[in-house]
Amino acid sequence: MTRNTVCQKNLPPTYSFESDSIRTLVIGDIKRWALSGRNTASFDNFAFCTQHDLTPDLLRDLCPEMILSPLVGDTFDALDIAAILRRLGYKGRYRAITPFIPSAALVVAEFATIAPAIDFDLFVMPSAQS
């Protein structure tokens, strides 16, 4: 597996990632998620941030092997995140979470033009129907 080139191997002591798990950064609407009762505190190999928190220092310190976000958030979409990640030099995996969309292949193709060095795909969630 190719490592994110933004990373540096000497992580600060406040981060204790297990070596056998994928370090994952979740980008989203953290305030809304917290207000709705979701846990947005970092745990195990998961860290959470908003799109405004994405900085070179954050990527270097967390050294994520996977980044997750909604395809469309309250104040951003995954194209916004891809542009930020490209500018920051991230070259790892990025997955956008979405319900079924009929044009998934077009979305993935658009990402390839915006951020070709990022390994992008969609996580399509099943509908909540019983």
PyMOL CGO cylinders between C-alpha atoms (Angstrom):
from pymol import cmd
from pymol.cgo import CYLINDER

trace = [
    CYLINDER, 0.00, 0.00, 0.00, 1.36, 3.42, -0.96, 0.3, 1, 1, 1, 1, 1, 1,
    CYLINDER, 1.36, 3.42, -0.96, 1.74, 5.82, 1.93, 0.3, 1, 1, 1, 1, 1, 1,
    CYLINDER, 1.74, 5.82, 1.93, 0.48, 9.35, 1.89, 0.3, 1, 1, 1, 1, 1, 1,
    CYLINDER, 0.48, 9.35, 1.89, 3.46, 11.46, 0.82, 0.3, 1, 1, 1, 1, 1, 1,
    CYLINDER, 3.46, 11.46, 0.82, 2.45, 14.33, 3.12, 0.3, 1, 1, 1, 1, 1, 1,
    CYLINDER, 2.45, 14.33, 3.12, 3.06, 12.13, 6.17, 0.3, 1, 1, 1, 1, 1, 1,
    CYLINDER, 3.06, 12.13, 6.17, 6.08, 12.00, 8.35, 0.3, 1, 1, 1, 1, 1, 1,
    CYLINDER, 6.08, 12.00, 8.35, 6.68, 8.84, 10.32, 0.3, 1, 1, 1, 1, 1, 1,
    CYLINDER, 6.68, 8.84, 10.32, 7.47, 10.52, 13.65, 0.3, 1, 1, 1, 1, 1, 1,
    CYLINDER, 7.47, 10.52, 13.65, 3.97, 11.14, 14.99, 0.3, 1, 1, 1, 1, 1, 1,
    CYLINDER, 3.97, 11.14, 14.99, 3.50, 13.28, 18.09, 0.3, 1, 1, 1, 1, 1, 1,
    CYLINDER, 3.50, 13.28, 18.09, 2.97, 11.36, 21.36, 0.3, 1, 1, 1, 1, 1, 1,
    CYLINDER, 2.97, 11.36, 21.36, -0.68, 12.45, 21.59, 0.3, 1, 1, 1, 1, 1, 1,
    CYLINDER, -0.68, 12.45, 21.59, -1.54, 10.11, 18.70, 0.3, 1, 1, 1, 1, 1, 1,
    CYLINDER, -1.54, 10.11, 18.70, -1.34, 6.39, 19.33, 0.3, 1, 1, 1, 1, 1, 1,
    CYLINDER, -1.34, 6.39, 19.33, -2.37, 4.57, 16.19, 0.3, 1, 1, 1, 1, 1, 1,
    CYLINDER, -2.37, 4.57, 16.19, -2.30, 0.78, 16.07, 0.3, 1, 1, 1, 1, 1, 1,
    CYLINDER, -2.30, 0.78, 16.07, -0.05, -0.47, 13.30, 0.3, 1, 1, 1, 1, 1, 1,
    CYLINDER, -0.05, -0.47, 13.30, -2.53, -3.04, 11.98, 0.3, 1, 1, 1, 1, 1, 1,
    CYLINDER, -2.53, -3.04, 11.98, -5.42, -0.62, 11.40, 0.3, 1, 1, 1, 1, 1, 1,
    CYLINDER, -5.42, -0.62, 11.40, -6.00, 2.05, 8.80, 0.3, 1, 1, 1, 1, 1, 1,
    CYLINDER, -6.00, 2.05, 8.80, -5.56, 5.58, 10.14, 0.3, 1, 1, 1, 1, 1, 1,
    CYLINDER, -5.56, 5.58, 10.14, -8.70, 7.39, 9.06, 0.3, 1, 1, 1, 1, 1, 1,
    CYLINDER, -8.70, 7.39, 9.06, -9.54, 11.08, 9.04, 0.3, 1, 1, 1, 1, 1, 1,
    CYLINDER, -9.54, 11.08, 9.04, -13.27, 11.86, 8.90, 0.3, 1, 1, 1, 1, 1, 1,
    CYLINDER, -13.27, 11.86, 8.90, -14.15, 15.30, 7.55, 0.3, 1, 1, 1, 1, 1, 1,
    CYLINDER, -14.15, 15.30, 7.55, -17.62, 16.60, 8.13, 0.3, 1, 1, 1, 1, 1, 1,
    CYLINDER, -17.62, 16.60, 8.13, -20.13, 18.82, 9.81, 0.3, 1, 1, 1, 1, 1, 1,
    CYLINDER, -20.13, 18.82, 9.81, -18.68, 18.18, 13.26, 0.3, 1, 1, 1, 1, 1, 1,
    CYLINDER, -18.68, 18.18, 13.26, -20.80, 20.71, 15.18, 0.3, 1, 1, 1, 1, 1, 1,
    CYLINDER, -20.80, 20.71, 15.18, -24.07, 19.37, 13.75, 0.3, 1, 1, 1, 1, 1, 1,
    CYLINDER, -24.07, 19.37, 13.75, -22.96, 15.79, 14.31, 0.3, 1, 1, 1, 1, 1, 1,
    CYLINDER, -22.96, 15.79, 14.31, -22.09, 16.53, 17.95, 0.3, 1, 1, 1, 1, 1, 1,
    CYLINDER, -22.09, 16.53, 17.95, -25.39, 18.36, 18.52, 0.3, 1, 1, 1, 1, 1, 1,
    CYLINDER, -25.39, 18.36, 18.52, -27.26, 15.34, 17.19, 0.3, 1, 1, 1, 1, 1, 1,
    CYLINDER, -27.26, 15.34, 17.19, -25.52, 13.12, 19.73, 0.3, 1, 1, 1, 1, 1, 1,
    CYLINDER, -25.52, 13.12, 19.73, -22.86, 11.56, 17.51, 0.3, 1, 1, 1, 1, 1, 1,
    CYLINDER, -22.86, 11.56, 17.51, -19.42, 10.96, 18.97, 0.3, 1, 1, 1, 1, 1, 1,
    CYLINDER, -19.42, 10.96, 18.97, -16.94, 13.23, 17.20, 0.3, 1, 1, 1, 1, 1, 1,
    CYLINDER, -16.94, 13.23, 17.20, -14.04, 12.73, 19.61, 0.3, 1, 1, 1, 1, 1, 1,
    CYLINDER, -14.04, 12.73, 19.61, -11.03, 11.00, 18.10, 0.3, 1, 1, 1, 1, 1, 1,
    CYLINDER, -11.03, 11.00, 18.10, -10.70, 7.34, 19.03, 0.3, 1, 1, 1, 1, 1, 1,
    CYLINDER, -10.70, 7.34, 19.03, -8.52, 4.39, 18.06, 0.3, 1, 1, 1, 1, 1, 1,
    CYLINDER, -8.52, 4.39, 18.06, -7.46, 5.11, 14.47, 0.3, 1, 1, 1, 1, 1, 1,
    CYLINDER, -7.46, 5.11, 14.47, -10.18, 7.67, 13.72, 0.3, 1, 1, 1, 1, 1, 1,
    CYLINDER, -10.18, 7.67, 13.72, -9.86, 11.44, 13.93, 0.3, 1, 1, 1, 1, 1, 1,
    CYLINDER, -9.86, 11.44, 13.93, -12.53, 14.01, 13.03, 0.3, 1, 1, 1, 1, 1, 1,
    CYLINDER, -12.53, 14.01, 13.03, -12.26, 17.53, 11.63, 0.3, 1, 1, 1, 1, 1, 1,
    CYLINDER, -12.26, 17.53, 11.63, -14.09, 20.13, 9.58, 0.3, 1, 1, 1, 1, 1, 1,
    CYLINDER, -14.09, 20.13, 9.58, -12.96, 21.19, 6.12, 0.3, 1, 1, 1, 1, 1, 1,
    CYLINDER, -12.96, 21.19, 6.12, -11.56, 24.37, 7.69, 0.3, 1, 1, 1, 1, 1, 1,
    CYLINDER, -11.56, 24.37, 7.69, -9.31, 22.28, 9.96, 0.3, 1, 1, 1, 1, 1, 1,
    CYLINDER, -9.31, 22.28, 9.96, -7.48, 20.69, 7.01, 0.3, 1, 1, 1, 1, 1, 1,
    CYLINDER, -7.48, 20.69, 7.01, -3.92, 21.97, 7.16, 0.3, 1, 1, 1, 1, 1, 1,
    CYLINDER, -3.92, 21.97, 7.16, -0.50, 20.62, 6.24, 0.3, 1, 1, 1, 1, 1, 1,
    CYLINDER, -0.50, 20.62, 6.24, 0.20, 20.19, 9.97, 0.3, 1, 1, 1, 1, 1, 1,
    CYLINDER, 0.20, 20.19, 9.97, -2.94, 18.14, 10.54, 0.3, 1, 1, 1, 1, 1, 1,
    CYLINDER, -2.94, 18.14, 10.54, -2.16, 15.81, 7.63, 0.3, 1, 1, 1, 1, 1, 1,
    CYLINDER, -2.16, 15.81, 7.63, 1.45, 15.47, 8.72, 0.3, 1, 1, 1, 1, 1, 1,
    CYLINDER, 1.45, 15.47, 8.72, 0.53, 14.79, 12.35, 0.3, 1, 1, 1, 1, 1, 1,
    CYLINDER, 0.53, 14.79, 12.35, -2.30, 12.34, 11.68, 0.3, 1, 1, 1, 1, 1, 1,
    CYLINDER, -2.30, 12.34, 11.68, -0.76, 10.76, 8.61, 0.3, 1, 1, 1, 1, 1, 1,
    CYLINDER, -0.76, 10.76, 8.61, -4.13, 9.37, 7.45, 0.3, 1, 1, 1, 1, 1, 1,
    CYLINDER, -4.13, 9.37, 7.45, -4.19, 6.38, 5.15, 0.3, 1, 1, 1, 1, 1, 1,
    CYLINDER, -4.19, 6.38, 5.15, -7.88, 7.02, 4.40, 0.3, 1, 1, 1, 1, 1, 1,
    CYLINDER, -7.88, 7.02, 4.40, -9.97, 10.17, 4.39, 0.3, 1, 1, 1, 1, 1, 1,
    CYLINDER, -9.97, 10.17, 4.39, -13.77, 9.98, 4.56, 0.3, 1, 1, 1, 1, 1, 1,
    CYLINDER, -13.77, 9.98, 4.56, -16.38, 12.68, 4.11, 0.3, 1, 1, 1, 1, 1, 1,
    CYLINDER, -16.38, 12.68, 4.11, -19.95, 13.01, 2.94, 0.3, 1, 1, 1, 1, 1, 1,
    CYLINDER, -19.95, 13.01, 2.94, -20.26, 13.56, -0.80, 0.3, 1, 1, 1, 1, 1, 1,
    CYLINDER, -20.26, 13.56, -0.80, -22.34, 16.62, 0.07, 0.3, 1, 1, 1, 1, 1, 1,
    CYLINDER, -22.34, 16.62, 0.07, -22.08, 18.25, 3.49, 0.3, 1, 1, 1, 1, 1, 1,
    CYLINDER, -22.08, 18.25, 3.49, -23.85, 21.25, 4.99, 0.3, 1, 1, 1, 1, 1, 1,
    CYLINDER, -23.85, 21.25, 4.99, -21.15, 23.72, 3.94, 0.3, 1, 1, 1, 1, 1, 1,
    CYLINDER, -21.15, 23.72, 3.94, -19.00, 21.81, 1.44, 0.3, 1, 1, 1, 1, 1, 1,
    CYLINDER, -19.00, 21.81, 1.44, -18.98, 19.00, -1.05, 0.3, 1, 1, 1, 1, 1, 1,
    CYLINDER, -18.98, 19.00, -1.05, -16.36, 16.39, -1.80, 0.3, 1, 1, 1, 1, 1, 1,
    CYLINDER, -16.36, 16.39, -1.80, -15.02, 18.43, -4.73, 0.3, 1, 1, 1, 1, 1, 1,
    CYLINDER, -15.02, 18.43, -4.73, -14.15, 21.20, -2.27, 0.3, 1, 1, 1, 1, 1, 1,
    CYLINDER, -14.15, 21.20, -2.27, -12.32, 18.67, -0.09, 0.3, 1, 1, 1, 1, 1, 1,
    CYLINDER, -12.32, 18.67, -0.09, -10.50, 17.20, -3.10, 0.3, 1, 1, 1, 1, 1, 1,
    CYLINDER, -10.50, 17.20, -3.10, -9.26, 20.66, -4.10, 0.3, 1, 1, 1, 1, 1, 1,
    CYLINDER, -9.26, 20.66, -4.10, -7.96, 21.30, -0.57, 0.3, 1, 1, 1, 1, 1, 1,
    CYLINDER, -7.96, 21.30, -0.57, -6.30, 17.87, -0.38, 0.3, 1, 1, 1, 1, 1, 1,
    CYLINDER, -6.30, 17.87, -0.38, -4.66, 18.37, -3.78, 0.3, 1, 1, 1, 1, 1, 1,
    CYLINDER, -4.66, 18.37, -3.78, -3.32, 21.77, -2.70, 0.3, 1, 1, 1, 1, 1, 1,
    CYLINDER, -3.32, 21.77, -2.70, -1.94, 20.18, 0.49, 0.3, 1, 1, 1, 1, 1, 1,
    CYLINDER, -1.94, 20.18, 0.49, -0.19, 17.43, -1.46, 0.3, 1, 1, 1, 1, 1, 1,
    CYLINDER, -0.19, 17.43, -1.46, -2.27, 14.51, -0.17, 0.3, 1, 1, 1, 1, 1, 1,
    CYLINDER, -2.27, 14.51, -0.17, -1.96, 11.44, -2.39, 0.3, 1, 1, 1, 1, 1, 1,
    CYLINDER, -1.96, 11.44, -2.39, -3.73, 8.77, -0.35, 0.3, 1, 1, 1, 1, 1, 1,
    CYLINDER, -3.73, 8.77, -0.35, -7.21, 7.29, -0.38, 0.3, 1, 1, 1, 1, 1, 1,
    CYLINDER, -7.21, 7.29, -0.38, -10.27, 9.52, -0.15, 0.3, 1, 1, 1, 1, 1, 1,
    CYLINDER, -10.27, 9.52, -0.15, -13.79, 8.11, -0.06, 0.3, 1, 1, 1, 1, 1, 1,
    CYLINDER, -13.79, 8.11, -0.06, -16.99, 10.14, -0.16, 0.3, 1, 1, 1, 1, 1, 1,
    CYLINDER, -16.99, 10.14, -0.16, -20.03, 8.61, 1.53, 0.3, 1, 1, 1, 1, 1, 1,
    CYLINDER, -20.03, 8.61, 1.53, -23.30, 8.92, -0.33, 0.3, 1, 1, 1, 1, 1, 1,
    CYLINDER, -23.30, 8.92, -0.33, -26.66, 7.28, -0.81, 0.3, 1, 1, 1, 1, 1, 1,
    CYLINDER, -26.66, 7.28, -0.81, -27.17, 5.70, -4.22, 0.3, 1, 1, 1, 1, 1, 1,
    CYLINDER, -27.17, 5.70, -4.22, -26.70, 8.15, -7.08, 0.3, 1, 1, 1, 1, 1, 1,
    CYLINDER, -26.70, 8.15, -7.08, -27.22, 7.10, -10.69, 0.3, 1, 1, 1, 1, 1, 1,
    CYLINDER, -27.22, 7.10, -10.69, -24.26, 9.12, -11.94, 0.3, 1, 1, 1, 1, 1, 1,
    CYLINDER, -24.26, 9.12, -11.94, -21.57, 7.66, -9.65, 0.3, 1, 1, 1, 1, 1, 1,
    CYLINDER, -21.57, 7.66, -9.65, -19.16, 6.96, -12.52, 0.3, 1, 1, 1, 1, 1, 1,
    CYLINDER, -19.16, 6.96, -12.52, -19.41, 10.58, -13.67, 0.3, 1, 1, 1, 1, 1, 1,
    CYLINDER, -19.41, 10.58, -13.67, -18.66, 11.84, -10.16, 0.3, 1, 1, 1, 1, 1, 1,
    CYLINDER, -18.66, 11.84, -10.16, -15.57, 9.62, -9.90, 0.3, 1, 1, 1, 1, 1, 1,
    CYLINDER, -15.57, 9.62, -9.90, -14.42, 10.74, -13.36, 0.3, 1, 1, 1, 1, 1, 1,
    CYLINDER, -14.42, 10.74, -13.36, -14.80, 14.41, -12.39, 0.3, 1, 1, 1, 1, 1, 1,
    CYLINDER, -14.80, 14.41, -12.39, -12.60, 13.82, -9.36, 0.3, 1, 1, 1, 1, 1, 1,
    CYLINDER, -12.60, 13.82, -9.36, -9.95, 12.27, -11.56, 0.3, 1, 1, 1, 1, 1, 1,
    CYLINDER, -9.95, 12.27, -11.56, -9.70, 15.56, -13.46, 0.3, 1, 1, 1, 1, 1, 1,
    CYLINDER, -9.70, 15.56, -13.46, -9.62, 17.72, -10.31, 0.3, 1, 1, 1, 1, 1, 1,
    CYLINDER, -9.62, 17.72, -10.31, -7.25, 15.64, -8.19, 0.3, 1, 1, 1, 1, 1, 1,
    CYLINDER, -7.25, 15.64, -8.19, -5.67, 12.87, -10.28, 0.3, 1, 1, 1, 1, 1, 1,
    CYLINDER, -5.67, 12.87, -10.28, -3.08, 11.95, -7.62, 0.3, 1, 1, 1, 1, 1, 1,
    CYLINDER, -3.08, 11.95, -7.62, -5.78, 11.13, -5.04, 0.3, 1, 1, 1, 1, 1, 1,
    CYLINDER, -5.78, 11.13, -5.04, -7.21, 7.60, -4.96, 0.3, 1, 1, 1, 1, 1, 1,
    CYLINDER, -7.21, 7.60, -4.96, -10.89, 8.63, -4.93, 0.3, 1, 1, 1, 1, 1, 1,
    CYLINDER, -10.89, 8.63, -4.93, -14.03, 6.52, -4.89, 0.3, 1, 1, 1, 1, 1, 1,
    CYLINDER, -14.03, 6.52, -4.89, -17.53, 6.52, -3.43, 0.3, 1, 1, 1, 1, 1, 1,
    CYLINDER, -17.53, 6.52, -3.43, -18.86, 4.52, -0.49, 0.3, 1, 1, 1, 1, 1, 1,
    CYLINDER, -18.86, 4.52, -0.49, -22.47, 4.03, -1.51, 0.3, 1, 1, 1, 1, 1, 1,
    CYLINDER, -22.47, 4.03, -1.51, -24.65, 3.39, 1.51, 0.3, 1, 1, 1, 1, 1, 1,
    CYLINDER, -24.65, 3.39, 1.51, -27.77, 1.26, 1.23, 0.3, 1, 1, 1, 1, 1, 1,
    CYLINDER, -27.77, 1.26, 1.23, -31.11, 2.98, 1.68, 0.3, 1, 1, 1, 1, 1, 1,
    CYLINDER, -31.11, 2.98, 1.68, -32.70, 2.94, 5.12, 0.3, 1, 1, 1, 1, 1, 1,
    CYLINDER, -32.70, 2.94, 5.12, -35.74, 1.06, 3.82, 0.3, 1, 1, 1, 1, 1, 1,
    CYLINDER, -35.74, 1.06, 3.82, -36.78, -1.94, 5.88, 0.3, 1, 1, 1, 1, 1, 1,
]
cmd.load_cgo(trace, "trace")
